[in-house]
Amino acid sequence: DSPGVAAGPGDMRQLLINLLLNPIDALGGGGRVVVAVETPDDSGPVRFTVSDNGPGISLGRLEDVFLPFVSTKNGESHHQGLGLSIVYGIVDRAGGSISVENSPEGGCRFSLLLPRWPKEGGSYD
């Protein structure tokens, strides 16, 4: 039985797609992407982590990755830099938090905390 979170199914699908496309692009067909879900207790937030063993994000760009139109992809004009901004908006609307860091072993890690879906009543709005 997996816990519900305070974000709708469409939002969660969009969030996961955007969090997975970035490392897939960065790894260029090789490497590893790991998605983990943790539920430390029955009432606390659900923690999602998406990590990879790619090149990571340059330190000067870490603070900006959630801003619209910011892309860390060098010279690729088909990337508009909106994916992580969309993810940030979904997490914020759900009342959660998101952070990014470069992993000591290489690559980067996105950590999300999302409140659980209320047990009774409520809506995704």
All heavy atoms as an XYZ file, in Angstrom:
911
protein
N       0.855     -1.183      0.000
C       0.000      0.000      0.000
C       0.895      1.238      0.000
O       1.612      1.486      0.955
C      -0.905     -0.049      1.229
C      -1.940      1.055      1.218
O      -2.371      1.435      0.114
O      -2.311      1.502      2.303
N       0.863      2.010     -1.075
C       1.708      3.193     -1.153
C       0.946      4.411     -0.645
O      -0.261      4.511     -0.814
C       2.189      3.416     -2.585
O       1.101      3.570     -3.439
N       1.656      5.336     -0.020
C       0.994      6.519      0.527
C       0.587      7.493     -0.561
O       1.271      7.613     -1.577
C       2.068      7.130      1.428
C       3.350      6.716      0.779
C       3.093      5.349      0.198
N      -0.527      8.174     -0.355
C      -0.929      9.241     -1.250
C      -0.218     10.525     -0.851
O       0.152     10.720      0.296
N      -0.001     11.396     -1.826
C       0.621     12.686     -1.544
C      -0.314     13.789     -2.009
O      -1.245     13.565     -2.783
C       1.994     12.828     -2.224
C       2.995     11.851     -1.636
C       1.907     12.666     -3.722
N      -0.059     14.989     -1.527
C      -0.928     16.138     -1.792
C      -0.651     16.760     -3.159
O      -0.449     17.954     -3.280
C      -0.776     17.168     -0.681
N      -0.611     15.918     -4.186
C      -0.476     16.378     -5.570
C      -1.269     15.401     -6.424
O      -1.272     14.204     -6.158
C       0.988     16.406     -6.002
N      -1.942     15.923     -7.431
C      -2.766     15.079     -8.285
C      -1.948     14.142     -9.150
O      -0.743     14.341     -9.352
N      -2.586     13.108     -9.696
C      -1.874     12.141    -10.541
C      -1.211     12.787    -11.763
O      -0.093     12.431    -12.116
C      -2.961     11.161    -10.973
C      -4.122     11.401    -10.087
C      -3.990     12.762     -9.516
N      -1.875     13.748    -12.392
C      -1.277     14.427    -13.544
C      -0.046     15.224    -13.156
O       0.960     15.226    -13.869
N      -0.131     15.898    -12.014
C       1.026     16.654    -11.523
C       2.190     15.723    -11.195
O       3.344     16.016    -11.501
C       0.663     17.475    -10.285
C      -0.040     18.775    -10.626
O      -0.036     19.171    -11.811
O      -0.598     19.390     -9.697
N       1.887     14.589    -10.567
C       2.954     13.652    -10.214
C       3.603     13.065    -11.467
O       4.819     12.897    -11.529
C       2.419     12.535     -9.313
C       2.108     12.997     -7.907
S       3.530     13.754     -7.056
C       4.659     12.374     -6.961
N       2.811     12.774    -12.475
C       3.346     12.258    -13.734
C       4.287     13.296    -14.359
O       5.401     12.981    -14.764
C       2.192     11.913    -14.678
C       2.589     11.263    -15.958
C       1.416     10.779    -16.824
N       0.125     11.387    -16.570
C      -0.859     10.840    -15.830
N      -0.692      9.674    -15.274
N      -2.004     11.469    -15.658
N       3.833     14.569    -14.402
C       4.657     15.644    -14.965
C       5.934     15.836    -14.157
O       7.015     16.017    -14.718
C       3.854     16.947    -15.006
C       4.542     18.069    -15.735
C       4.658     17.800    -17.218
O       3.683     17.481    -17.867
N       5.855     17.903    -17.754
N       5.824     15.806    -12.850
C       6.971     15.968    -11.968
C       8.011     14.882    -12.245
O       9.188     15.169    -12.441
C       6.466     15.891    -10.514
C       7.457     16.057     -9.396
C       6.775     16.751     -8.225
C       7.974     14.722     -8.941
N       7.573     13.630    -12.293
C       8.513     12.529    -12.509
C       9.125     12.560    -13.910
O      10.325     12.318    -14.074
C       7.835     11.194    -12.234
C       7.546     10.938    -10.764
C       6.662      9.717    -10.574
C       8.843     10.788     -9.978
N       8.327     12.874    -14.914
C       8.865     12.970    -16.273
C       9.975     14.013    -16.320
O      11.068     13.757    -16.837
C       7.754     13.309    -17.291
C       6.860     12.092    -17.513
C       8.339     13.805    -18.616
C       5.596     12.386    -18.300
N       9.716     15.189    -15.765
C      10.719     16.259    -15.809
C      11.954     15.922    -14.987
O      13.071     16.257    -15.378
C      10.116     17.586    -15.362
C       9.236     18.189    -16.422
O       9.495     18.069    -17.600
N       8.156     18.827    -16.008
N      11.773     15.247    -13.854
C      12.939     14.886    -13.044
C      13.755     13.761    -13.683
O      14.945     13.648    -13.421
C      12.510     14.471    -11.636
C      12.145     15.608    -10.700
C      11.629     15.061     -9.377
C      13.338     16.533    -10.454
N      13.135     12.949    -14.516
C      13.866     11.852    -15.155
C      14.494     12.244    -16.493
O      15.537     11.708    -16.861
C      12.938     10.649    -15.349
C      12.525      9.959    -14.053
C      11.464      8.908    -14.320
C      13.729      9.361    -13.355
N      13.880     13.178    -17.208
C      14.438     13.567    -18.511
C      15.814     14.216    -18.378
O      16.688     13.991    -19.222
C      13.490     14.516    -19.238
C      12.248     13.867    -19.845
C      11.355     14.923    -20.484
C      12.625     12.792    -20.859
N      16.018     15.014    -17.346
C      17.307     15.705    -17.186
C      18.473     14.725    -17.028
O      19.460     14.834    -17.757
C      17.251     16.702    -16.028
C      16.483     17.939    -16.398
O      16.552     18.414    -17.517
N      15.733     18.462    -15.460
N      18.406     13.773    -16.097
C      19.555     12.866    -16.003
C      19.687     11.952    -17.219
O      20.798     11.608    -17.613
C      19.287     12.060    -14.729
C      17.851     12.220    -14.429
C      17.452     13.544    -15.014
N      18.580     11.568    -17.833
C      18.664     10.740    -19.038
C      19.428     11.485    -20.126
O      20.307     10.934    -20.779
C      17.257     10.314    -19.506
C      16.683      9.284    -18.532
C      17.299      9.761    -20.926
C      15.209      8.982    -18.728
N      19.118     12.776    -20.300
C      19.858     13.606    -21.268
C      21.325     13.724    -20.874
O      22.217     13.607    -21.707
C      19.255     15.002    -21.371
C      17.980     15.048    -22.188
O      17.659     14.051    -22.867
O      17.297     16.089    -22.135
N      21.580     13.986    -19.592
C      22.951     14.212    -19.127
C      23.809     12.955    -19.254
O      25.009     13.042    -19.515
C      22.946     14.702    -17.674
N      23.204     11.795    -19.089
C      23.964     10.545    -19.129
C      24.226     10.059    -20.549
O      25.092      9.215    -20.759
C      23.230      9.460    -18.330
C      23.174      9.723    -16.824
C      22.207      8.762    -16.158
C      24.563      9.614    -16.212
N      23.468     10.565    -21.513
C      23.709     10.219    -22.903
C      23.663      8.730    -23.213
O      24.461      8.240    -23.995
N      22.783      7.998    -22.597
C      22.628      6.572    -22.906
C      23.423      5.647    -22.005
O      23.314      4.435    -22.115
N      24.247      6.186    -21.130
C      24.996      5.359    -20.181
C      24.825      5.916    -18.796
O      24.391      7.043    -18.619
N      25.117      5.146    -17.791
C      25.020      5.633    -16.423
C      23.821      5.065    -15.693
O      23.180      4.115    -16.139
N      23.503      5.680    -14.568
C      22.477      5.146    -13.684
C      21.613      6.273    -13.130
O      22.114      7.319    -12.722
C      23.164      4.415    -12.529
C      22.236      3.765    -11.546
C      22.990      3.128    -10.382
N      23.443      4.180     -9.457
C      24.701      4.512     -9.228
N      25.684      3.884     -9.816
N      25.002      5.476     -8.394
N      20.300      6.051    -13.117
C      19.346      6.953    -12.474
C      18.583      6.117    -11.449
O      18.100      5.027    -11.772
C      18.349      7.559    -13.485
C      17.352      8.466    -12.774
C      19.077      8.320    -14.572
N      18.489      6.622    -10.230
C      17.806      5.903     -9.156
C      16.689      6.781     -8.609
O      16.922      7.940     -8.262
C      18.784      5.530     -8.011
C      18.047      4.848     -6.869
C      19.907      4.656     -8.532
N      15.483      6.221     -8.551
C      14.339      6.893     -7.942
C      14.012      6.132     -6.667
O      13.859      4.908     -6.702
C      13.114      6.901     -8.889
C      11.923      7.556     -8.210
C      13.453      7.590    -10.197
N      13.916      6.847     -5.559
C      13.588      6.216     -4.280
C      12.440      6.964     -3.620
O      12.327      8.183     -3.751
C      14.812      6.214     -3.359
N      11.601      6.215     -2.933
C      10.487      6.782     -2.168
C      10.620      6.264     -0.743
O      10.736      5.062     -0.529
C       9.122      6.370     -2.767
C       7.983      6.958     -1.950
C       9.016      6.782     -4.219
N      10.611      7.200      0.198
C      10.721      6.825      1.606
C       9.542      7.380      2.380
O       9.122      8.520      2.148
C      12.002      7.393      2.213
C      13.272      6.907      1.554
C      14.477      7.641      2.106
O      14.673      7.602      3.344
O      15.184      8.256      1.310
N       9.023      6.585      3.280
C       7.934      7.012      4.162
C       8.378      6.714      5.595
O       8.096      5.651      6.130
C       6.627      6.266      3.822
O       6.877      4.857      3.872
C       6.138      6.628      2.438
N       9.090      7.667      6.204
C       9.677      7.422      7.517
C       8.663      7.062      8.609
O       8.966      6.304      9.496
C      10.408      8.710      7.867
C      10.336      9.570      6.671
C       9.386      8.989      5.704
N       7.476      7.627      8.546
C       6.444      7.276      9.524
C       5.081      7.396      8.858
O       4.978      7.792      7.704
C       6.539      8.132     10.789
C       6.383      9.613     10.505
O       5.396     10.000      9.849
O       7.246     10.397     10.937
N       4.028      7.062      9.584
C       2.689      7.021      8.992
C       2.060      8.384      8.738
O       1.088      8.480      8.001
C       1.747      6.207      9.879
C       2.082      4.725      9.826
O       2.695      4.304      8.839
O       1.733      4.010     10.773
N       2.596      9.441      9.330
C       1.933     10.733      9.184
C       2.814     11.817      8.570
O       2.308     12.835      8.126
C       1.434     11.216     10.551
O       2.536     11.362     11.433
N       4.101     11.600      8.530
C       5.016     12.620      8.016
C       5.018     12.674      6.502
O       4.351     11.894      5.816
N       5.788     13.592      5.952
C       5.840     13.738      4.498
C       6.496     12.527      3.834
O       7.223     11.766      4.468
C       6.683     14.998      4.296
C       7.488     15.122      5.529
C       6.671     14.529      6.636
N       6.233     12.402      2.546
C       6.850     11.357      1.736
C       8.081     11.971      1.072
O       8.018     13.064      0.527
C       5.858     10.835      0.674
C       6.523      9.791     -0.214
C       4.606     10.269      1.337
N       9.212     11.272      1.163
C      10.461     11.766      0.566
C      10.715     11.014     -0.733
O      10.716      9.789     -0.767
C      11.646     11.563      1.496
C      12.975     11.983      0.858
C      14.168     11.678      1.735
N      14.095     12.397      2.986
C      14.503     13.648      3.183
N      14.985     14.340      2.181
N      14.416     14.202      4.363
N      10.906     11.796     -1.800
C      11.289     11.253     -3.096
C      12.705     11.723     -3.377
O      13.013     12.895     -3.158
C      10.403     11.808     -4.213
C       8.972     11.372     -4.162
C       8.061     12.044     -3.370
C       8.538     10.301     -4.923
C       6.735     11.658     -3.326
C       7.214      9.910     -4.888
C       6.312     10.583     -4.099
N      13.550     10.844     -3.863
C      14.859     11.267     -4.333
C      15.077     10.711     -5.733
O      14.680      9.585     -6.038
C      16.014     10.804     -3.410
O      15.972      9.397     -3.274
C      15.930     11.463     -2.050
N      15.663     11.541     -6.568
C      16.072     11.131     -7.906
C      17.547     11.476     -7.994
O      17.925     12.640     -7.868
C      15.261     11.858     -9.002
C      15.758     11.461    -10.388
C      13.772     11.564     -8.864
N      18.370     10.454     -8.172
C      19.814     10.693     -8.224
C      20.398      9.990     -9.442
O      19.826      9.040     -9.974
C      20.493     10.220     -6.939
O      20.195      8.863     -6.689
N      21.550     10.494     -9.871
C      22.216      9.912    -11.023
C      23.716      9.950    -10.807
O      24.192     10.568     -9.860
C      21.824     10.653    -12.315
C      22.298     12.086    -12.340
O      23.525     12.312    -12.402
O      21.450     12.996    -12.314
N      24.443      9.280    -11.667
C      25.905      9.297    -11.584
C      26.517     10.025    -12.775
O      27.609      9.705    -13.212
C      26.457      7.876    -11.447
C      26.195      7.019    -12.669
O      25.387      7.364    -13.524
N      26.869      5.885    -12.750
N      25.800     11.032    -13.269
C      26.264     11.828    -14.403
C      27.263     12.889    -13.993
O      27.887     12.804    -12.926
N      27.396     13.926    -14.811
C      28.401     14.958    -14.558
C      28.045     15.933    -13.433
O      28.883     16.720    -13.000
C      28.480     15.701    -15.895
C      27.143     15.479    -16.526
C      26.696     14.113    -16.076
N      26.818     15.906    -12.942
C      26.410     16.874    -11.920
C      26.096     18.222    -12.531
O      26.070     18.376    -13.755
N      25.854     19.193    -11.678
C      25.512     20.549    -12.111
C      26.609     21.469    -11.607
O      27.002     21.384    -10.439
C      24.142     20.982    -11.534
C      23.047     20.033    -12.023
C      23.823     22.424    -11.910
C      21.704     20.238    -11.345
N      27.094     22.359    -12.462
C      28.167     23.251    -12.032
C      27.702     24.052    -10.814
O      26.536     24.455    -10.718
C      28.607     24.176    -13.167
O      27.571     25.071    -13.506
N      28.606     24.277     -9.890
C      28.251     24.924     -8.623
C      27.592     26.279     -8.817
O      26.697     26.654     -8.080
C      29.487     25.052     -7.729
C      30.068     23.732     -7.236
C      31.309     23.978     -6.387
C      29.037     22.931     -6.466
N      28.001     27.020     -9.818
C      27.402     28.323    -10.084
C      25.972     28.249    -10.590
O      25.261     29.249    -10.587
N      25.524     27.082    -11.018
C      24.177     26.933    -11.566
C      23.201     26.281    -10.592
O      21.998     26.296    -10.822
C      24.205     26.080    -12.841
C      25.083     26.558    -13.957
C      24.794     27.959    -14.474
N      23.454     28.213    -14.933
C      23.050     28.189    -16.179
N      23.884     27.889    -17.134
N      21.799     28.462    -16.490
N      23.693     25.666     -9.524
C      22.815     24.949     -8.594
C      21.680     25.823     -8.062
O      20.556     25.355     -7.925
C      23.613     24.374     -7.418
C      24.228     23.005     -7.636
C      25.124     22.632     -6.468
C      23.187     21.944     -7.877
N      21.974     27.083     -7.749
C      20.956     27.971     -7.174
C      19.878     28.353     -8.182
O      18.779     28.731     -7.797
C      21.611     29.247     -6.648
C      22.549     29.026     -5.500
C      23.217     30.321     -5.073
O      22.806     31.399     -5.542
O      24.155     30.242     -4.267
N      20.193     28.257     -9.463
C      19.293     28.760    -10.501
C      18.454     27.701    -11.207
O      17.602     28.042    -12.018
C      20.109     29.487    -11.583
C      20.869     30.671    -11.039
O      20.434     31.243    -10.024
O      21.900     31.017    -11.634
N      18.675     26.426    -10.937
C      18.061     25.385    -11.769
C      16.538     25.376    -11.726
O      15.905     24.859    -12.639
C      18.594     23.969    -11.451
C      20.067     23.868    -11.766
C      18.284     23.559    -10.038
N      15.932     25.950    -10.691
C      14.471     25.956    -10.601
C      13.839     27.206    -11.219
O      12.618     27.329    -11.249
C      14.013     25.805     -9.146
C      14.453     24.507     -8.530
C      15.359     24.491     -7.488
C      13.957     23.294     -8.992
C      15.764     23.298     -6.920
C      14.354     22.091     -8.436
C      15.267     22.098     -7.398
N      14.656     28.122    -11.715
C      14.140     29.330    -12.355
C      13.705     29.018    -13.782
O      14.327     28.195    -14.465
C      15.209     30.426    -12.372
C      15.670     30.930    -11.016
C      16.837     31.908    -11.188
C      14.520     31.578    -10.267
N      12.636     29.678    -14.270
C      12.211     29.447    -15.655
C      13.284     29.865    -16.653
O      14.005     30.833    -16.432
C      10.972     30.328    -15.816
C      10.603     30.809    -14.467
C      11.770     30.620    -13.567
N      13.378     29.124    -17.734
C      14.276     29.389    -18.851
C      15.752     29.239    -18.513
O      16.604     29.743    -19.226
C      13.996     30.761    -19.484
C      12.557     30.940    -19.855
C      11.745     31.816    -19.147
C      12.010     30.197    -20.884
C      10.403     31.957    -19.468
C      10.666     30.337    -21.217
C       9.862     31.223    -20.505
N      16.058     28.529    -17.421
C      17.443     28.221    -17.086
C      17.702     26.779    -17.507
O      16.989     25.873    -17.099
C      17.716     28.391    -15.573
C      19.078     27.839    -15.203
C      17.604     29.852    -15.177
N      18.692     26.593    -18.355
C      19.060     25.249    -18.798
C      20.538     25.029    -18.536
O      21.350     25.928    -18.726
C      18.769     25.081    -20.294
O      19.192     23.810    -20.725
N      20.868     23.831    -18.096
C      22.269     23.487    -17.903
C      22.810     22.711    -19.093
O      23.939     22.261    -19.082
C      22.446     22.634    -16.622
O      21.664     21.446    -16.755
C      22.028     23.410    -15.390
N      21.990     22.574    -20.116
C      22.397     21.832    -21.314
C      23.105     22.790    -22.264
O      22.515     23.734    -22.748
C      21.181     21.190    -21.952
C      20.571     20.176    -20.998
C      19.330     19.569    -21.554
C      18.798     18.507    -20.647
N      18.282     18.993    -19.390
N      24.336     22.520    -22.516
C      25.189     23.417    -23.308
C      24.814     23.432    -24.778
O      24.916     22.420    -25.454
C      26.658     23.012    -23.169
C      27.140     23.153    -21.756
O      26.706     24.056    -21.053
N      28.020     22.266    -21.334
N      24.366     24.588    -25.256
C      24.170     24.807    -26.667
C      23.066     24.013    -27.339
O      22.998     23.975    -28.549
N      22.217     23.363    -26.603
C      21.136     22.592    -27.211
C      19.878     23.445    -27.220
O      19.213     23.608    -26.221
C      20.904     21.295    -26.441
C      22.108     20.365    -26.495
C      21.831     19.052    -25.806
O      20.694     18.549    -25.888
O      22.748     18.532    -25.181
N      19.534     23.974    -28.369
C      18.461     24.954    -28.466
C      17.073     24.376    -28.246
O      16.134     25.106    -28.001
C      18.513     25.653    -29.825
O      18.326     24.700    -30.857
N      16.910     23.045    -28.336
C      15.574     22.481    -28.169
C      15.164     22.361    -26.694
O      14.045     22.003    -26.403
C      15.446     21.138    -28.893
C      16.314     20.060    -28.347
N      17.645     19.961    -28.671
C      16.038     19.044    -27.496
C      18.148     18.911    -28.044
N      17.202     18.346    -27.335
N      16.057     22.684    -25.779
C      15.727     22.675    -24.356
C      15.383     24.099    -23.927
O      16.185     25.002    -24.061
C      16.896     22.144    -23.532
C      17.197     20.713    -23.817
N      16.415     19.691    -23.344
C      18.178     20.134    -24.553
C      16.903     18.538    -23.759
N      17.968     18.781    -24.497
N      14.174     24.267    -23.400
C      13.727     25.609    -23.035
C      14.028     25.975    -21.591
O      13.833     27.109    -21.191
C      12.231     25.745    -23.306
C      11.897     25.597    -24.764
C      10.407     25.651    -25.012
O       9.606     25.616    -24.097
N      10.030     25.746    -26.262
N      14.456     25.033    -20.778
C      14.763     25.335    -19.399
C      13.532     25.534    -18.531
O      13.552     26.321    -17.590
N      12.449     24.818    -18.845
C      11.215     24.958    -18.070
C      10.919     23.752    -17.182
O      10.125     23.852    -16.248
C      10.021     25.193    -19.001
C      10.034     26.516    -19.739
C       8.908     26.564    -20.757
C       9.926     27.666    -18.753
N      11.534     22.619    -17.438
C      11.202     21.385    -16.724
C      11.314     21.496    -15.218
O      10.380     21.155    -14.485
N      12.435     21.974    -14.726
C      12.622     22.046    -13.268
C      11.810     23.176    -12.647
O      11.420     23.093    -11.486
C      14.109     22.173    -12.925
C      14.927     20.925    -13.249
C      16.402     21.167    -12.975
C      14.422     19.712    -12.477
N      11.524     24.208    -13.427
C      10.635     25.262    -12.941
C       9.224     24.703    -12.744
O       8.551     25.023    -11.756
C      10.617     26.421    -13.944
O       9.693     27.400    -13.554
N       8.783     23.856    -13.662
C       7.481     23.203    -13.535
C       7.466     22.299    -12.311
O       6.507     22.301    -11.534
C       7.144     22.429    -14.823
C       6.874     23.420    -15.965
C       5.974     21.475    -14.611
C       6.794     22.789    -17.332
N       8.523     21.536    -12.125
C       8.622     20.662    -10.944
C       8.520     21.492     -9.668
O       7.774     21.152     -8.742
C       9.943     19.860    -10.969
C      10.204     19.179     -9.631
C       9.935     18.849    -12.099
N       9.262     22.598     -9.618
C       9.231     23.458     -8.437
C       7.805     23.954     -8.157
O       7.344     23.949     -7.019
C      10.179     24.646     -8.618
C      10.232     25.525     -7.398
C      11.126     25.247     -6.370
C       9.370     26.609     -7.255
C      11.171     26.032     -5.234
C       9.410     27.396     -6.125
C      10.303     27.111     -5.117
O      10.335     27.885     -3.995
N       7.096     24.372     -9.201
C       5.726     24.858     -9.041
C       4.793     23.788     -8.505
O       3.961     24.050     -7.635
N       4.916     22.563     -8.999
C       4.078     21.457     -8.521
C       4.343     21.190     -7.048
O       3.417     21.062     -6.243
C       4.335     20.190     -9.365
C       3.819     20.389    -10.788
C       3.692     18.964     -8.710
C       4.268     19.310    -11.769
N       5.607     21.127     -6.685
C       5.979     20.859     -5.287
C       5.496     21.988     -4.382
O       4.942     21.744     -3.306
C       7.507     20.647     -5.163
C       7.941     20.581     -3.712
C       7.929     19.385     -5.907
N       5.655     23.223     -4.827
C       5.231     24.375     -4.041
C       3.711     24.386     -3.837
O       3.240     24.595     -2.716
C       5.687     25.664     -4.735
C       5.444     26.896     -3.897
O       5.916     26.937     -2.745
O       4.757     27.814     -4.399
N       2.954     24.129     -4.893
C       1.483     24.090     -4.780
C       1.013     22.990     -3.824
O      -0.008     23.125     -3.172
C       0.832     23.880     -6.145
C       0.748     25.121     -6.985
C      -0.157     24.945     -8.199
N       0.130     23.767     -9.003
C       1.048     23.695     -9.956
N       1.803     24.756    -10.222
N       1.224     22.587    -10.652
N       1.765     21.900     -3.762
C       1.409     20.791     -2.879
C       1.818     21.060     -1.435
O       1.491     20.279     -0.549
C       2.061     19.500     -3.374
N       2.542     22.165     -1.202
C       2.997     22.478      0.160
C       4.259     21.739      0.553
O       4.560     21.588      1.734
N       5.026     21.292     -0.446
C       6.240     20.541     -0.168
C       7.491     21.373     -0.356
O       7.439     22.596     -0.465
N       8.610     20.683     -0.423
C       9.894     21.362     -0.636
C      10.748     20.497     -1.560
O      10.563     19.283     -1.660
C      10.620     21.601      0.689
O      10.938     20.367      1.309
N      11.684     21.153     -2.238
C      12.597     20.464     -3.145
C      13.972     21.087     -3.016
O      14.104     22.300     -2.812
C      12.089     20.518     -4.610
C      13.002     19.696     -5.526
C      11.931     21.948     -5.091
C      12.442     19.478     -6.918
N      14.993     20.260     -3.127
C      16.369     20.756     -3.112
C      17.191     19.922     -4.088
O      16.790     18.828     -4.489
C      16.967     20.680     -1.703
O      17.017     19.329     -1.261
N      18.328     20.458     -4.469
C      19.238     19.762     -5.366
C      20.647     19.916     -4.831
O      21.001     20.951     -4.248
C      19.135     20.295     -6.822
C      19.492     21.766     -6.904
C      19.972     19.456     -7.777
N      21.430     18.871     -5.009
C      22.837     18.927     -4.605
C      23.627     17.980     -5.494
O      23.073     17.029     -6.057
C      23.001     18.520     -3.139
C      22.609     17.082     -2.863
C      22.697     16.704     -1.397
O      23.276     17.461     -0.611
O      22.198     15.635     -1.064
N      24.890     18.268     -5.640
C      25.781     17.343     -6.311
C      26.156     16.266     -5.301
O      26.418     16.564     -4.139
C      27.026     18.050     -6.840
C      26.728     18.859     -8.075
O      25.977     18.438     -8.941
N      27.315     20.043     -8.174
N      26.147     15.028     -5.744
C      26.475     13.909     -4.870
C      27.985     13.800     -4.708
O      28.722     13.999     -5.680
C      25.946     12.601     -5.453
O      24.568     12.652     -5.628
N      28.455     13.470     -3.522
C      29.904     13.313     -3.324
C      30.509     12.267     -4.259
O      31.637     12.390     -4.695
C      30.029     12.875     -1.868
C      28.748     13.269     -1.219
C      27.707     13.276     -2.292
N      29.736     11.240     -4.597
C      30.242     10.179     -5.477
C      30.046     10.493     -6.958
O      30.329      9.669     -7.814
C      29.606      8.830     -5.122
C      28.106      8.788     -5.135
C      27.426      9.281     -3.856
O      28.097      9.528     -2.845
O      26.198      9.426     -3.898
N      29.558     11.684     -7.279
C      29.341     12.093     -8.666
C      27.861     12.166     -8.986
O      27.040     11.533     -8.347
N      27.519     12.944     -9.987
C      26.119     13.118    -10.351
C      25.427     14.108     -9.432
O      26.065     14.853     -8.694
N      24.107     14.132     -9.514
C      23.368     15.027     -8.628
C      22.154     14.316     -8.071
O      21.770     13.235     -8.520
C      23.011     16.337     -9.320
S      21.649     16.256    -10.455
N      21.574     14.926     -7.049
C      20.434     14.342     -6.342
C      19.391     15.415     -6.080
O      19.686     16.478     -5.527
C      20.897     13.766     -5.022
C      19.803     13.174     -4.173
C      20.357     12.587     -2.895
N      21.767     12.345     -3.142
C      22.707     12.243     -2.203
N      22.420     12.316     -0.971
N      23.962     12.069     -2.500
N      18.165     15.138     -6.510
C      17.025     15.978     -6.193
C      16.271     15.302     -5.057
O      15.993     14.106     -5.117
C      16.099     16.129     -7.410
C      16.674     17.016     -8.474
C      17.524     16.504     -9.438
C      16.371     18.366     -8.493
C      18.062     17.322    -10.417
C      16.901     19.190     -9.471
C      17.746     18.667    -10.427
N      15.972     16.069     -4.020
C      15.225     15.551     -2.865
C      13.945     16.353     -2.726
O      13.978     17.581     -2.672
C      16.042     15.688     -1.581
O      17.235     14.947     -1.676
N      12.815     15.635     -2.669
C      11.508     16.268     -2.536
C      10.826     15.747     -1.288
O      10.887     14.550     -1.000
C      10.604     15.932     -3.723
C      10.983     16.403     -5.105
C      12.092     15.589     -5.703
C       9.770     16.359     -5.987
N      10.192     16.638     -0.567
C       9.312     16.257      0.539
C       7.913     16.709      0.159
O       7.691     17.894     -0.106
C       9.734     16.932      1.843
C      10.993     16.407      2.503
C      11.350     17.271      3.718
C      10.841     14.958      2.908
N       6.980     15.771      0.108
C       5.597     16.094     -0.223
C       4.689     15.662      0.912
O       4.800     14.536      1.406
C       5.162     15.393     -1.512
C       5.806     15.893     -2.790
C       5.409     15.014     -3.963
C       5.404     17.334     -3.058
N       3.797     16.574      1.341
C       2.859     16.199      2.402
C       1.983     15.050      1.930
O       1.697     14.904      0.746
C       2.012     17.465      2.618
C       2.665     18.546      1.863
C       3.582     17.929      0.860
N       1.554     14.260      2.879
C       0.644     13.160      2.550
C      -0.739     13.694      2.222
O      -1.151     14.739      2.701
C       0.541     12.193      3.714
C       1.809     11.427      3.898
C       1.646     10.438      5.038
N       2.906      9.813      5.287
C       3.135      8.537      5.051
N       2.179      7.771      4.579
N       4.304      8.018      5.303
N      -1.431     12.935      1.406
C      -2.812     13.233      1.069
C      -3.650     13.073      2.321
O      -3.477     12.102      3.054
C      -3.258     12.287     -0.035
C      -4.675     12.470     -0.444
C      -5.671     11.563     -0.295
C      -5.254     13.618     -1.042
N      -6.829     12.063     -0.793
C      -6.607     13.325     -1.249
C      -4.776     14.849     -1.423
C      -7.476     14.233     -1.828
C      -5.639     15.744     -1.988
C      -6.963     15.439     -2.194
N      -4.545     14.025      2.611
C      -5.389     13.877      3.808
C      -6.140     12.554      3.781
O      -6.607     12.114      2.740
C      -6.370     15.045      3.687
C      -5.710     16.024      2.778
C      -4.845     15.207      1.851
N      -6.223     11.924      4.954
C      -6.898     10.623      5.054
C      -8.386     10.722      4.728
O      -8.965      9.825      4.194
C      -6.678     10.030      6.427
C      -5.220      9.761      6.698
C      -5.051      8.708      7.749
C      -3.609      8.525      8.117
N      -2.794      7.845      7.198
N      -8.999     11.850      5.077
C     -10.426     12.002      4.792
C     -10.677     13.377      4.192
O     -10.170     14.364      4.676
C     -11.233     11.859      6.076
C     -11.114     10.477      6.684
C     -12.145     10.239      7.733
O     -13.219     10.881      7.715
O     -11.892      9.396      8.599
N     -11.492     13.423      3.129
C     -11.854     14.697      2.510
C     -10.682     15.333      1.800
O      -9.690     14.709      1.510
N     -10.828     16.614      1.498
C      -9.758     17.355      0.841
C      -9.861     17.259     -0.661
O     -10.648     16.505     -1.205
N      -9.078     18.052     -1.340
C      -9.030     17.998     -2.794
C      -7.618     18.330     -3.237
O      -6.797     18.805     -2.469
C     -10.017     18.998     -3.393
O      -9.572     20.314     -3.168
N      -7.339     18.090     -4.513
C      -6.007     18.362     -5.062
C      -5.815     19.841     -5.398
O      -4.744     20.233     -5.775
C      -5.780     17.534     -6.333
C      -5.544     16.082     -6.064
C      -6.428     15.119     -6.520
C      -4.436     15.669     -5.360
C      -6.200     13.786     -6.294
C      -4.205     14.329     -5.119
C      -5.072     13.396     -5.597
O      -4.843     12.081     -5.367
N      -6.849     20.648     -5.327
C      -6.751     22.056     -5.745
C      -5.932     22.861     -4.771
O      -6.097     22.880     -3.642
C      -8.130     22.689     -5.876
C      -8.960     21.950     -6.923
O      -8.488     20.902     -7.418
O     -10.054     22.404     -7.224
